[in-house]
Amino acid sequence: MKGALMIQGTASDAGKSLVVAGLCRLFTRRGLRVLPFKPQNMSNNAAITADGGEIGRAQALQALACRAEPVSDMNPVLLKPESEMGSQVVVQGHARATVGATDYLRYRNELMPAVMESFGKLRSRADLVLVEGAGSISEVNLRDGDISNMGFAARAGVPVALVADIDRGGALASIVGSWVLLPEGERALLRGYIVNKFRGDLAIFEPAIEIIKRESGLPCLGVVRWFEGASRFPAEDSLSISRVAGASANSAGGGLRMIKIYVLELPRISNFDDFDPLRAEDGVDLSYVKPGTAIPGDGDLVIVPGTKSTIGDLEFLRREGWDVDIAAHLRRGGRVLGICGGYQMLGREVSDPDAVENPYPKTVPGLGLLDVVTVMAGEKKLRRFTALTQHGDEVAGYEIHMGATSGPGAGRPMLLLDGVPEGASSHDGHAMGCYIHGLFGSDSYRARFLSIFRGGEIAGTERSFYESQIDAALDELARHIEKCVDVEALAEIAGL
């Protein structure tokens, strides 16, 4: 197929998403109409699209790299894990079912028509569609009914470039082994490979290139050196959270007081890119509290983030003893913020009468920090918006949640959006929560929120401009990849 190229990986987290994002911006800068596509993604970090659906956060970033509006067709199948054995299946932007892992292997056979329909729509609008695979190309034990890797590539006739992560070791064997495991009929679609995350002297790797050529016939399409700017992009899912989990290394220059923020790393944490703008801010030290670790006692703010399983993660929070740590934190004068599922946990009770999240109806006590209750019922709420807060700060946010929250605490809303109350707060204002994702992407709102911890002083935001930083980082990534890969060979493979 002309005008399409698929990037698959030898393993999960090989860097496919960033390679695709870099290529999206690279070819867009060359004047092409480029769009991203991922047949199937598994992530609880989702974005709301222009057409009111949800897709993986990585595809939203890739759309930004293409300077295009994200739409549901860019990620027609999104799996959102709810437990160790089951996931919610989102098809073309909207939740369709919740299935177990084994059942999904059979269920996905029904999803190829939707995948091909979405791909066809994008192909009709673009000069080039850059397709991202999922996981590993060589999981041939899962090949029957595959819609995310060679199953899609073979069905659509899309050529493939393979990405291997040399930083984790074993790149040579993973490339050759992937080629060996592919059926003969699919090897013709595999047109070459890219080595990713390389450090050091390239001459050391050159003999490996010859070995790979001899054993598989595959040409090397480039060696992408380690890109330091990768940490500036939102992590795709919890597998990638380790690269943002450490404390941020920002200084507290200009007389700013350092603000310490701790985010709880819940098992089903979702949309934790909400906090990337805070982490990038001067004078903010933000880190994630891992399971098995107490919440440190020196924090200014503890954040209970969004989650795909409110009740399950609330019970986990209690087993970790984090409820006790949060109570101690508040006694010391600290503050607590809950976003989405975290907001629900801060209330008096969370009820699931229709077994939306759980295998049977269930009600559990919340942390009791906000005078509200949540009932998991009704349709999932999906919306994105731009609004003004009560202080005149423009925020571009989105909602993506099940359940409704109400109670006296909502009479003390966390904020007003175009005059409409949102969220709740405690009597003393030290506990607060809301359903809105993306609040901290607004430079002015972020500065105003952080002023709470600086005695009302609002620090200047002239260095922040978070969204423009992401856009600049995409340009930097595109230039980096352009130096490292054979762009003309990739263009030829894509039929440009």
Residue, then its C-alpha position, 0 to 999 in steps of 0.5 A: m500500500k502506498g502512503a502508509l508505513m507501520i512501525q512495530g517493535t521487538a518488545s513493549d516499550a521499545g520506543k515505538s510511540l516516540v519514533v512514530a511521533g518524531l516521524c509524524r512531525l518530520f514528514t509534516r514539516r516536509g509539507l505532507r498531510v500525515l496522520p497517526f494510527k494505532p489499531q489496538n492500544m492498551s493504556n489507561n492514559a486516554a485523551i478525549t477526541a474532537d469527535g467525542g470519543e477516547i483514544g490512547r494518550a500516545q495517539a493524541l501526542q502523535a496527532l499533535a505532532c501532525r498538527a492535526e485534531p485527534v479523532s477516534d479513528m486514530n486508535p479504533v480499539l483501546l483496552k483499559p485494564e480494570s483488573e489483572m485479568g480483564s479490560q474495558v474495550v473501547v471501540q472507535g471511541h466508545a466503551r463496548a464491553t468488559v472482557g477477560a484476557t482469554d475471552y478477548l483473544r476470541y473477541r478481537n476477531e470481531l474488531m478487525p472490520a472496525v479497525m479497517e474502517s477507521f484505517g480507510k477513513l484516515r487513508s482517504r484524508a492523508d498523504l501518509v498514515l504512520v501506523e504503530g504496532a502494539g507490544s512485540i511483533s514476534e508473539v506468534n502464539l497470539r497471531d491468530g486473530d491479531i489486529s495490532n501487529m502483523g495481522f493488521a499489516a498483512r490484512a492492509g498490505v502495509p510495509v513494516a519497519l521494526v524498532a529494537d531497544i538496544d538500551r535494554g540489551g539483546a537487540l541483535a537477537s531480538i531483531v533476528g529472532s523476530w524475523v525467524l519467527l515470522p511466517e514466510g509470507e509475512r517476512a516480505l512486509l518487514r522491510g528493515y529495522i531501526v535500533n533505538k536508544f543507542r548510547g556510545d560509539l556507533a562503531i561498536f555496533e557496526p559488526a552487529i549490523e553485518i550479522i543481522k544482514r547475513e542472518s535475515g537480509l534485513p537492512c538497517l534503516g537507522v540507529v537512533r541515539w538516546f534522546e534526552g528530551a523523551s522525559r518531556f513527553p507524557a508517559e503512554d501507560s503505567l509501564s512507562i511511569s518509571r521514567v517519570a516516577g523519580a523526583s523532578a530536578n527543578s530548582a527553586g530560583g528567583g526566591l521561590r519556595m520549593i513545593k513538595i508534591y507526592v502522587l500515589e502510584l495506584p495499580r490502575i492509575s490513569n491519566f497521570d500526565d495531568f501532573d507533567p506540567l507541575r513536574a516541569e515547573d520551577g520550584v516544584d519537586l514532584s515524585y510518585v509514591k510507589p506501593g510498599t512505601a509510606i507517604p513521606g512526611d515532608g510534603d505540601l500536597v498529596i495527590v490521589p490521581g485518576t484510576k480505572s478502578t476506583i473501588g479496587d484502588l481505594e481498597f488497595l490504598r487502605r491496604e498500603g496504609w496510605d489512608v493513615d499517612i494522608a490523615a497525618h499529612l492533613r494534621r501537619g497542615g498539608r493539603v490533599l487533591g483528588i482528580c477524577g477517581g481520586y476525587q471519588m475516593l476522598g468522599r464519604e462513600v463509593s457505591d457500585p449498585d450496577a456492578v459497573e466496576n466490580p463483578y458484583p454490586k458493592t459499596v465501600p466507605g471513602l476516605g471521608l475527607l469531602d462531604v460527598v458520595t459517589v454512585m457508579a451508574g449511567e453512561k460514561k461521561l466524555r467531554r472536552f472543553t475550554a472555559l474560564t475559572q472564577h479568576g479568569d484563568e482559561v483552562a482546556g480540560y476534559e472529563i472521562h469517568m463513570g459515576a456521579t458525585s453529590g453532597p453538601g461538600a459540592g456546595r463548596p466547589m473546588l472551582l467554577l468553570d464558566g460559572v458552573p460549580e465543579g468538584a468539592s472542598s472541605h470546610d478548611g479547604h485543605a482537601m479538594g477534588c474534581y473530575i477535570h483532567g488537564l487543569f494544570g496545562s493552563d499556565s495561569y491556573r497552574a501559577r494560581f494553584l501553586s500560589i496556595f503554597r506560597g502565601g498567595e504569591i503568584a509566580g511568573t509563568e514566563r518560562s512555563f508555557y507547557e503546551s508550547q514546550i511540548d510542541a518545541a520538543l516534537d520539533e527537536l525530536a523530529r530533527h533528532i530522528e532525521k539525523c539518525v535514520d534514512v528518511e529517504a529509504l523510509a519514504e520509499i518503503a512507504g511509497l511516497 
